[in-house]
Amino acid sequence: MTSSPVKSHNKITNFRIISFAAVIGIVFLIFILRLFSYQIINGDVYVALAVENRLREVSLAPTRGVIFDRNGIVLARNVASYNVVVTAANLPDDQGAIQDIIRSLSEYIDVPVSQSEISQENPFVPCVSDHGISQIIEYGEQSAPYRDVKIACNIEQVKALIIQEKTMDWPGISLEIETVRDYPTGSLTASLIGFLGPISSLEEEYYTDRGFVTNRDKIGYAGLERFFESILSGKPGKRVVEVDVGGQIIRDAVPVIAPLPGQNIYTTIDTRLQQAAESILLGEINGWNAYLGDLRITSGVVIAMNPQTGEILAMVSYPTYENNRMARVIPAYYYEQLNADVRNPLLNQAVGAELPAGSVFKLSTALGALNEGVVTPEQVITTPPEIQLANKYTPNDPGNSKTYVDWKDEGFGELDFIGGISNSSNVYFYQLGGGDAEELGTGIPGEVPEGLGICRLGTYARALGYGDYLGIELPDEADGIIPDPKWKRIAHGENWSTGDTYITSVGQGFVTASPLQILMSAATIANDGKLMQPTVIKQIADAEGETVLPFKPEMKWDVTVDPIIDIYSDPTSAGGCEAKLTGETTTVEPWVIEKIQEGMRAVVTQGTLEDIFENVGIAVAGKTGTAEYCDTFANEKGLCIPGSWPSHAWSLAYAPYDNPEIAVVAFAYNGGEGASVAGPIVRLTIEAYFELKTIDSRAYLP
């Protein structure tokens, strides 16, 4: 049997084989090129990405600095807050065991087992949003299994200790201790200290670049907390850790950089005097409101300072707020309530309110008029109950007759310089500021032929601290308004009139000032013309208590030595005084300061404060003020009656007269007459200061 060769049925051509091999070769070449790109060309980039995935930076929160009063009493501190957290990766594998933990935990905290689901419309916000424990754990499992997720915040210490023991049987559940701000003196010092709040979106980039965490760290929102934020907050530390693919920390990759704690601030405030001043202010306000049967006086201020050093000893702004309610979470309803209050309790009115000054401003007029020779100390000026003056808007304007009245119906008759201050006669100061009205025949011709004028008046007012920021360490300081012709044209589109000068001379019209500025004007007079830098800072110390920045009294200027710009206006002009800028300078003669001091002493011994300071064993000098006003709040209550506007009450005083160590200003919104309403507040605050001084001196006796 013969065999025949088998015929092959393989029809694959060599071309196909070669083509297939070429494709395989190209694929391998692409892989090789990609590997070359990954490993050689872009190797550093991918190594960096790998490191970034492997390493994580953890910001370490610094300890915020503590704020004290001048005697070491704590005004702001850090206290422990206890939070219950879950680490989802550490929970048991058995779902039944997890449910047992959830039910047991819910019995100790105010969070239900299950509540609204977490969604885009209802996101999870630690400590704020309203979700059950089950939903929070599910959120942790999905988003951050190895990170702590807060279930309940700020729980009571007793419950925290119980839960701490229970965590031995609750794997995945632990207790987190964080610090929160606490204000032991609360509303008493809230307007001065302020409060903390979350980092806003507007400031997020700035604080993130400095290492802070937006959902963890808080910043100052008001008061010293805001002004000294960079000093109090410290500097965050940094920990670089290695993590696995699940995000679990394996080890530290580099040495830990410890956070730098914030510095401590010692204020000039005496909490005891602060408490006394607040009690005195509220007692006077409530007493008058009860007597009148109406909520007439709605707000007030008391400031006490050492005029020789500029140290603020007490600063009360009423109404205020409770800053402890802002310590952990700022309640939306409470914040909205504060914002809706027309009295503006969030504003520190002692430095931020711009108010009509009234008669306390007459010290500026008196200083300028006597120093410029408008009057002499012995010169007697007739002060009738009212005076007719020409109100001119241009130099050639014949003027319209306008009546300006004194606060005393029968007038004061003839007054010299001391009598003008002690009686606070409006007519006396009208003539000092704007001159008399010889052409109308209603003044006494030739007594004050040329008044001080608005420009020179403004110069001396600024020399006493009006019309500019004084530089106190508080964020809401206002600069007030000392008007002049240019300002009026810009602000109101009108020319200045002679009538504007008259009413400015008595602190009315466009003049506004903060209580601090008014206090500084009197303190400068009390301190022989030396205007000290007002401050609420005694010293700044580091975390170990070592002084970093000690307090040193700083004088801004001395009006008897440092020259002030003297702007002379044309007495025949209605107010184009800026065209007469001479650039000349002048100083205040020391005897001028002494005469004003004598006038302020006479206010207490024989003037408007005589009855208030009767039988006080300390020599006191002072000044009162009653400032008419019409604002939105008064208008809504129907108080702005033409010819009978409501008025604020002002009083200020310093003591002892020969060597002043305390100066006090008191303000009562819609308080009416300054002496009877604000005067007692000043007197009682001064007496409280000297009582505390006596107590302290006895404490150091052997």
Secondary structure, DSSP 8 states (H G I E B T S, - for coil): -------------HHHHHHHHHHHHHHHHHHHHHHHIIIIISHHHHHHHHHHHHEEEEEE------EE-TTS-EEEEEEEEEEEEE-GGGS-S-HHHHHHHHHHHHTTSS--SS-S---SSS---TTTS---HHHHHHHHHHH-TTS-EEEEEEE-HHHHHHHHHHTTTSTTEEEEEEEEEE-TTGGGTHHHH--EEE--TTTHHHHHHTT--TTT-EEE-SHHHHHTHHHHH-B-EEEEEEE-TT--EEEESS--B--B---EEEES--HHHHHHHHHHHHHHHHHHHHHHTS-----EEEEEE-TTT-BEEEEEEES---GGGGSSS--HHHHHHHHH-TT-TTS-HHHH--B--GGGGHHHHHHHHHHTTSS-TT--EEE-SEEEEEE-SSTT---EEEEEE-SSTT--EEE-HHHHHHHT-HHHHHHHHH---GGGT-S-TTSSSS---HHHHHHHHHHTT-SS----S-TT----B---HHHHHHHHS----HHHHHHHHTT-TT-BB-HHHHHHHHHHHHTTTEEE--BSEEEEE-TTS-EEEE----EEEETTTS-EE-----TTSSS-GGGG----EE---HHHHHHHHHHHHHHHHTSTTTTTTTT-SS--EEEEEEEE---HHHHHTT--BTTB--EEEEEEEEESSSS--EEEEEEETT---HHHHHHHHHHHHHHHHHHHHHHHHHHT--
